[in-house]
């Protein structure tokens, strides 16, 4: 058995693991090893729809999204690479039954730095001329929102971390987190190699669960198959913003090809899946739902057609919010359970992980570390919005 060492081992070369390594090097912790079983961004990261928005009823999540925007905007300077960020703007609309909660949520978002504007039906109609907006009671617009490429972003985080001294081991599987007493001592790899480390960051999405369970730590995650449908609008639409429709529970965003990406925002019933073995195509029923929802919301499309489909897996927690937390094992930090929110908050996730490693707590008063603690599930203290939307709770 051979042994190497590092100050920090990051398990998982997806978006959040690479963001954590990047942020750690920014805090001066450069003896970092990222261990990825396949290649950077090859898991759930590569299936992300990459929407960038700050509209969250949970203030700490809104603050994370708002603080992450600067990194996306300045990626070539900050990360040394393009992350495919398209600042198209972001529109969100709710039905009449949610207008009061919507107004309260917007006020709370602005208090933590979210730049969001109240807009009326006429203004949104100019942004989305083909849309039927009659069912909506209120809208908001984030001019700095849009979408990016999660795969490119993970690669950019990894590249920046490596230039600062971090090491990357791809095609390498962690089989166990090693401990002595109640603290971690490193990780064991499939080939028998041990990487000794005083700190381990576990950012392996649904694959995090068994590594923790071996130490009696429960991480309540459901791997949920999320299906995406790409629609050819049949006509050039020009520049349109991302549209989060909380009436029909869908989101629609432009693709660089001129197509539209459709995602279903109704997560009231999950579709559990094996993250290693699931269908990579949307089911006929899911395509029918997409066709109906897109057709209802965008009746002005001349001749729309389904172009293609794919599917990925969300790692969903009971409250649809992430775990970014120290654990009962000294030196072990978990970052998992992003429930579809991971892309837009990834720079802030990296910074919070680095804070937990270096300082033991968050450095940002708008992002309390306690909000994302793993123990909240056992405590029955779920992280939920004080301004929930009727029928759209998982959107926060």
C-alpha positions in Angstrom: 0.0 0.0 0.0 1.5 3.3 -1.1 0.8 6.6 0.8 0.8 10.2 -0.3 -0.4 13.2 1.5 -2.2 16.6 1.2 -3.6 19.2 3.5 -7.0 18.8 2.0 -8.5 16.0 -0.2 -11.6 17.0 -2.2 -13.7 13.9 -3.1 -15.5 14.7 -6.4 -14.4 16.7 -9.4 -17.8 18.1 -10.2 -18.8 21.8 -10.1 -18.9 22.1 -6.3 -15.7 20.1 -5.6 -13.7 22.1 -8.1 -15.2 25.4 -6.7 -14.1 24.3 -3.2 -10.6 23.6 -4.4 -10.5 27.0 -6.2 -11.7 28.8 -3.1 -9.3 27.0 -0.8 -6.4 28.0 -2.9 -7.7 31.6 -2.7 -7.5 31.3 1.1 -3.9 30.1 0.9 -4.6 26.4 1.2 -2.8 25.2 -1.9 -1.8 21.6 -0.9 -5.2 20.3 -2.2 -5.9 17.1 -4.1 -9.1 16.7 -6.1 -10.0 13.0 -6.6 -12.5 12.3 -9.4 -13.6 8.8 -10.3 -14.0 9.8 -14.0 -13.3 13.2 -15.4 -14.0 16.7 -14.3 -17.6 17.6 -14.7 -18.6 14.1 -16.0 -21.3 13.5 -13.4 -24.4 15.6 -12.7 -22.4 18.8 -13.6 -22.5 18.0 -17.3 -26.3 17.7 -17.3 -27.0 21.1 -15.6 -29.2 23.5 -17.4 -27.0 26.3 -15.9 -29.7 28.9 -15.1 -28.3 31.9 -13.3 -30.9 33.6 -11.0 -31.0 35.0 -7.5 -34.8 34.6 -6.9 -34.9 32.6 -3.7 -37.2 33.0 -0.6 -34.4 31.6 1.6 -32.3 34.7 2.2 -29.0 32.9 2.6 -29.5 31.1 -0.7 -30.4 34.4 -2.4 -27.3 35.9 -1.0 -25.2 33.1 -2.3 -26.6 33.5 -5.8 -26.2 37.2 -5.7 -22.6 37.0 -4.6 -21.8 34.4 -7.2 -22.9 36.6 -10.1 -19.6 38.6 -10.0 -17.6 35.5 -10.6 -19.7 34.5 -13.6 -19.5 38.0 -15.0 -15.7 38.3 -14.5 -14.8 34.7 -15.2 -12.1 35.3 -17.7 -10.3 37.6 -15.2 -11.2 35.7 -12.0 -10.9 32.1 -13.3 -8.8 32.6 -16.4 -11.4 31.0 -18.6 -14.7 31.5 -20.3 -17.6 29.8 -18.5 -20.2 30.2 -21.3 -22.1 32.8 -19.3 -24.8 34.5 -21.3 -26.3 37.5 -19.5 -29.7 37.3 -21.1 -31.6 38.5 -18.1 -34.1 36.5 -16.0 -37.8 36.9 -15.7 -39.9 35.2 -13.0 -43.7 35.4 -12.8 -46.3 34.1 -10.3 -50.1 33.7 -10.3 -52.5 36.0 -8.4 -52.5 33.7 -5.4 -48.8 34.3 -4.8 -48.6 38.0 -5.3 -48.2 38.9 -1.6 -45.6 36.2 -1.0 -43.8 37.3 -4.1 -43.6 40.9 -2.9 -42.3 39.9 0.5 -39.7 37.6 -1.1 -38.5 40.3 -3.4 -38.1 42.7 -0.5 -36.0 40.1 1.4 -33.9 39.4 -1.6 -33.1 43.0 -2.1 -32.0 43.2 1.6 -29.1 40.7 0.8 -28.0 42.4 -2.4 -30.2 40.9 -5.2 -30.7 43.4 -8.0 -34.3 42.6 -9.0 -36.9 44.9 -10.6 -40.7 44.9 -10.5 -41.9 44.8 -14.1 -45.5 44.7 -15.5 -47.2 42.6 -18.1 -46.3 45.1 -20.9 -42.6 45.1 -20.2 -42.5 41.3 -20.0 -44.5 41.1 -23.3 -41.8 43.1 -25.0 -39.2 40.6 -23.7 -41.2 37.5 -24.7 -43.6 38.6 -27.5 -44.8 35.1 -28.2 -45.9 34.4 -24.6 -49.4 34.3 -23.1 -49.0 36.3 -19.9 -52.7 36.7 -18.9 -52.6 34.1 -16.0 -49.8 35.9 -14.1 -50.3 38.3 -11.2 -46.8 39.7 -10.9 -43.4 39.6 -12.4 -39.8 40.5 -11.5 -36.8 40.9 -13.7 -33.1 40.4 -12.9 -31.1 42.1 -15.7 -27.9 40.3 -14.5 -29.4 36.8 -14.7 -29.0 34.4 -17.6 -27.4 31.0 -18.0 -23.9 29.5 -18.2 -22.2 26.2 -19.0 -21.7 24.1 -15.9 -19.1 21.8 -17.5 -17.0 24.8 -18.7 -17.4 26.3 -15.3 -16.1 23.2 -13.5 -13.2 23.0 -15.8 -12.4 26.7 -15.1 -12.5 26.2 -11.4 -10.3 23.1 -11.7 -7.8 25.0 -14.0 -7.6 28.0 -11.6 -7.1 25.7 -8.6 -4.3 23.8 -10.4 -2.5 26.9 -11.4 -2.5 27.9 -7.7 -1.0 24.6 -6.7 -3.9 22.1 -6.4 -3.5 18.6 -7.9 -6.1 16.7 -9.8 -6.4 12.9 -9.9 -8.9 11.8 -12.5 -10.0 8.2 -13.2 -9.5 7.5 -9.5 -12.2 6.3 -7.1 -12.3 6.9 -3.4 -13.5 3.8 -1.7 -13.3 4.9 1.9 -12.8 7.9 4.2 -10.1 6.9 6.7 -10.4 7.9 10.4 -8.7 7.6 13.7 -11.1 8.0 16.6 -13.4 10.9 15.8 -11.3 12.6 13.1 -10.5 12.0 9.5 -7.0 11.0 8.5 -7.4 10.8 4.7 -8.9 8.7 2.0 -8.3 5.2 0.5 -8.4 4.8 -3.2 -9.6 1.8 -5.3 -6.0 0.8 -6.1 -5.1 0.7 -2.4 -3.3 4.0 -2.2 -3.9 6.1 0.8 -3.9 9.9 0.6 -3.3 11.1 4.2 -5.0 14.5 5.0 -6.2 16.3 8.0 -9.2 17.6 6.1 -11.6 15.9 3.6 -14.2 17.7 1.6 -16.9 15.4 0.4 -18.6 16.8 -2.7 -19.6 13.7 -4.6 -23.3 14.3 -5.0 -25.4 11.2 -4.5 -22.2 9.1 -4.3 -21.5 10.9 -1.0 -24.1 8.9 0.8 -22.4 5.5 1.2 -19.1 7.1 2.1 -20.8 8.8 5.0 -23.0 5.8 5.9 -19.8 3.8 6.5 -19.2 6.1 9.5 -22.8 6.1 10.8 -23.5 9.5 9.3 -26.9 9.8 7.4 -27.1 12.2 4.5 -30.7 12.2 3.4 -30.5 12.4 -0.4 -32.8 11.2 -3.2 -31.2 10.9 -6.7 -34.0 12.3 -8.8 -34.0 12.0 -12.6 -34.7 15.4 -14.2 -35.7 15.4 -17.8 -34.9 18.2 -20.2 -36.6 18.9 -23.6 -35.0 21.1 -26.3 -37.6 22.8 -28.6 -37.0 24.2 -32.0 -39.3 27.3 -32.0 -39.7 27.3 -35.7 -38.7 30.9 -36.0 -36.0 33.3 -34.9 -36.9 34.7 -31.5 -34.1 37.2 -31.1 -32.7 37.8 -27.6 -35.0 36.5 -24.9 -34.4 36.2 -21.2 -34.6 33.1 -19.1 -38.3 32.7 -18.1 -39.3 31.1 -14.8 -43.0 30.4 -15.1 -44.4 29.7 -11.6 -47.9 29.4 -12.9 -47.3 26.4 -15.2 -44.2 25.3 -13.2 -41.6 25.4 -16.0 -38.5 27.3 -16.9 -37.5 28.2 -20.5 -34.2 29.5 -21.6 -32.6 30.2 -24.9 -29.8 28.0 -26.4 -27.0 29.4 -28.5 -28.4 27.3 -31.4 -31.6 29.2 -31.4 -33.5 26.4 -29.7 -35.3 26.7 -26.3 -34.5 24.5 -23.3 -37.5 23.4 -21.3 -37.2 22.2 -17.7 -40.1 21.1 -15.5 -40.2 23.0 -12.2 -42.8 20.7 -10.6 -40.8 18.6 -8.2 -43.8 17.7 -6.0 -43.3 14.0 -7.0 -39.7 12.9 -7.4 -38.5 10.1 -9.8 -35.9 8.2 -7.8 -33.1 6.9 -10.0 -29.8 5.1 -9.8 -27.2 7.8 -10.7 -25.1 5.2 -12.4 -27.9 3.7 -14.4 -30.7 5.8 -15.7 -32.3 6.7 -19.0 -30.5 9.6 -20.7 -33.6 10.5 -22.7 -36.9 12.1 -21.6 -39.8 9.7 -21.5 -42.8 10.1 -23.9 -44.9 11.3 -21.0 -42.3 14.0 -20.1 -42.2 15.1 -23.7 -46.0 15.4 -23.7 -45.9 17.5 -20.6 -43.2 19.8 -22.1 -45.2 20.2 -25.4 -48.3 21.0 -23.4 -46.7 23.5 -21.1 -44.6 25.2 -23.8 -47.5 25.4 -26.1 -49.8 26.9 -23.4 -47.2 29.5 -22.4 -45.8 30.3 -25.8 -48.8 30.2 -28.2 -47.2 32.7 -30.5 -44.6 30.2 -31.8 -45.3 29.6 -35.4 -44.2 25.9 -35.9 -42.5 24.6 -32.8 -41.0 21.0 -32.7 -39.2 18.8 -30.2 -35.5 18.9 -31.3 -34.0 16.5 -28.7 -34.1 15.5 -25.1 -31.8 14.4 -22.3 -31.9 13.6 -18.6 -29.7 14.1 -15.5 -29.9 13.5 -11.8 -30.5 16.0 -9.0 -29.3 15.1 -5.5 -32.4 16.2 -3.6 -32.6 16.8 0.2 -35.9 16.8 2.2 -36.1 20.6 2.1 -34.7 21.0 -1.4 -31.7 22.9 -0.1 -28.0 21.9 0.1 -25.9 20.6 2.9 -22.6 22.6 3.2 -21.5 21.5 6.6 -19.0 20.2 9.1 -19.8 16.8 10.5 -19.4 14.7 13.6 -16.0 13.7 12.2 -13.4 16.3 12.9 -12.0 17.5 9.6 -14.8 16.2 7.4 -16.9 18.8 5.4 -19.8 17.8 3.2 -21.1 19.8 0.2 -23.9 17.9 -1.4 -27.7 17.8 -1.9 -27.9 20.8 -4.2 -31.4 19.9 -5.5 -30.9 21.7 -8.8 -29.6 25.0 -7.3 -25.9 24.1 -7.6 -24.8 26.0 -10.7 -25.9 29.5 -9.8 -24.5 29.4 -6.3 -21.3 27.4 -7.0 -18.7 30.2 -6.4 -20.3 31.0 -3.1 -20.4 27.3 -2.2 -16.7 27.1 -2.8 -16.1 30.1 -0.6 -18.3 28.7 2.2 -16.5 25.4 2.1 -13.2 27.2 2.3 -14.5 29.2 5.3 -15.5 26.0 7.1 -12.1 24.5 6.5 -10.0 27.5 7.4 -12.2 29.3 10.0 -14.8 26.8 11.0 -17.7 29.1 10.1 -18.9 31.5 7.4 -17.2 34.8 6.8 -20.3 36.3 5.2 -23.1 37.4 7.7 -25.7 37.1 5.0 -24.8 33.4 4.5 -24.9 31.8 8.0 -23.1 28.4 8.0 -25.8 27.1 10.3 -28.5 27.4 7.6 -26.8 24.6 5.7 -25.8 22.3 8.6 -26.4 18.6 8.1 -27.9 18.2 11.6 -31.0 20.3 10.6 -32.7 17.2 9.3 -32.4 15.2 12.5 -33.4 18.4 14.4 -36.6 18.7 12.3 -35.5 22.3 11.5 -35.7 22.3 7.7 -34.5 25.3 5.7 -37.6 26.7 4.0 -38.7 30.0 2.7 -40.7 32.3 5.1 -42.6 33.4 2.0 -43.6 30.1 0.3 -45.5 30.0 -3.0 -48.7 28.1 -3.3 -48.0 25.2 -5.7 -44.4 26.1 -6.3 -42.7 25.3 -3.0 -39.6 23.6 -4.5 -38.8 26.8 -6.4 -38.2 28.5 -3.1 
